[in-house]
Each structure stands twice: as structure tokens, then as C-alpha cells.
Amino acid sequence: MSFEVTATDGSARAGVLHTAHGDVPTPAFMPVGTKASVKSLHPDEVREAGARILLGNTYHLHFRPGEDLIADLGGLHGFMGWDGPILTDSGGFQVFSLRDTLLAVDDEGVTFRSVYDGEAARFTPELAAAIQAKLGSDVAMCLDVCPPAGVPREELESAVRLTTLWATRQREAVRAPGQLVFGITQGGADPELRARSVEEITGLGFDGYALGGLSVGEPRPEMIDAVEWSAPMLPADRPRYFMGIGDPEGIVDVIARGIDMFDCVLPTRMGRTGTALTSHGRLNLRNARFARDSRPLDERCGCPACRRFSRAYIRHLINQQELLALRLLSLHNLWFLVDVTVGARTAIEAGRLADFILEMRQQTGTDA
Ligand SMILES: [Zn+2]
């Protein structure tokens, strides 16, 4: 069995995912290494932050530099110098979220224009499996149809139908040795369609299951509500992956509702906008009030940025567009989100997740 639940607290679970490149304690935050790099960070820094599993993007790696080149250079682990677990998405999210590049969707696959050169390209479940097998990731995701929020019900229903059809084929397709494959459920926030998708996808039997088609533009309360009623539909003995959440409040909200894994570009994206995530909430370092602030970004944080540098110094680096600013903020934000996740895991083991979340909320918004 590739997954064990080791403790529960209400709907929340602590567990371990066993992969070909090591164990991942869950709940687990997965930093996104879109183009085989967590932007601006060395793999050793990502590991020191406490991250145990990375996410790589099939779409981007397929086009640049290509899965054959990566396979020839030792697979994604060897290529990017990360020997820990890697999950690759299927490329479906990129294809369907770049709506103006979408050309045609049919039962066989999806045709779209590559963002790299505008040439028409096609993904099928078989190709999504083959790319991920060559990348050699530890967890491969099924190709799914992921519509944005607010589409007509017929479109959601069609996404559910095609996602099941494609999952049926990808389940039988090639995979790397020891590679786990996760199915993705669709259906947006429609209870009937979600239930249908869960029944069809779990009926096929995968190593884990994702809630796809949420966090795609719907209001936050609707999304959290959908996680609350849909997570328990998924089998209790398999890992549950929520695709695309990574702010501290959102992380604990989905953990409390039974989610084990999640990914987000937030730590590095916030870094690029000069924003630090802290136990007091978000700090915009561009703000003049930090010009002479000698304190670290977060006094509770043990990251390399907080151990050594002041808010005033990092603010100066941001204003002068020094590359070190991006690195320090990305490092800090990653440490912070991993710390939130590890704290939630510890709280689940102690049966005090609700208190942990309450303390976190009370701290947020107090004066930094
Ligand atoms: Zn820090």
C-alpha cells in the first residue's frame, strides 16, 4: 500500500505517502517547480525549508526542453538535481486554463496552440502518460478536462464524461517503474456531477485521487464548501490531493476537511511582488513603514532570510530590484507555508487542529 493514515482529528488526517524516491509525511505542501526549478531556489534550499515533494509541469517540460532530452539526462530527478519525490501534473490544467489557445476537444484528446511557438499541438491520455513515464516522476496525474468556474452545466457534464473516458485509457497506459498514478475528479461545485465523477474515477481504481476543477475562479466560501462535502466521497485509504491552493488560510481550511496534499506557486509568486507571508498576515515590503525596520520578516521564523536580514534591508533590495530580494522572499515564504503544514500535522496528531487554526487566525491581523 502506497499510503497510510497515521492519525485523524475530525475530518483531518495525518499520514505517509510512500514513493519510489522516499516517504512524504502528509499533509504535504508541494512547491511548484514549473520548469524543473522552484523559481530562484536551489534544490538544497527547498529541502532545508522542509519540502519533501515537488511538482513539475508536464505541459512546460514537454515543450521545453522535451521529455526525451530529460529522459536521456537521467529523468527529471537527475536533470534537476532533486532526488526526492516528484509529482507531475498532466498538462490538462495549463491546456484548459489558457482558454484562448484551445482549438478542439474531442473524445480522443485535446488540440491547442503551444504558448511557446503558437504551433498546434495535441494531448491525449496516452501522451500524458508517456511524457510522465519519461520524466520518471513518482506520481503521475491523469489528463483531465478542467473548465473554469461559471461555465454552463452542460460543459461541466461534458468535462466529467471526458475525464472519465480519458482516465480509463490512461490507467492502462505506460508508466515509469514504481510510478503511482492519481485520478482526477471533476464536476466543479455541482454536487450531483461531482458525485458522478467520484464514483466513476474511484471505480477505476487509482493510487490517489484529486479534486480538480475547484479553485478555478469560484468564490472562496463556495470552494471550501465544495471541499467539505466532496472530500469525504473519496476513499479514506488513498491520498487526497487538492489542486491549486497555497495561502496559509486556505491550506488549513482544506486540511481540516480531509485533504492530504496541495500545491501552489504562491511562495515564489508573492516573492516576486515583494510580499512576505507571516504569522501576522501579509507584509508588503514596499511599504515605507519598513524603511527602518530592523526586525526579521517574521520573528517566529527560522529561515535563512529571517535568521540574518532585516525588513529594512530586504525592502531596500526590492526597491533596487536586486535578485537577492526575490530569493530571500521566496525562501521565507516557502519556509512559512511548510511550517504551517507541519504545524497542522503535529496538531492533528495531538488532536488539537481546531485550536491550532484558531490560534493562527487570532495571530493573523495582529500588528506586525
Ligand atoms: Zn523567514
Residues whose N, C-alpha, C, O or C-beta is under 5 A from the ligand:
A	BS01	ZN	C301 C303 A305 C306 H332
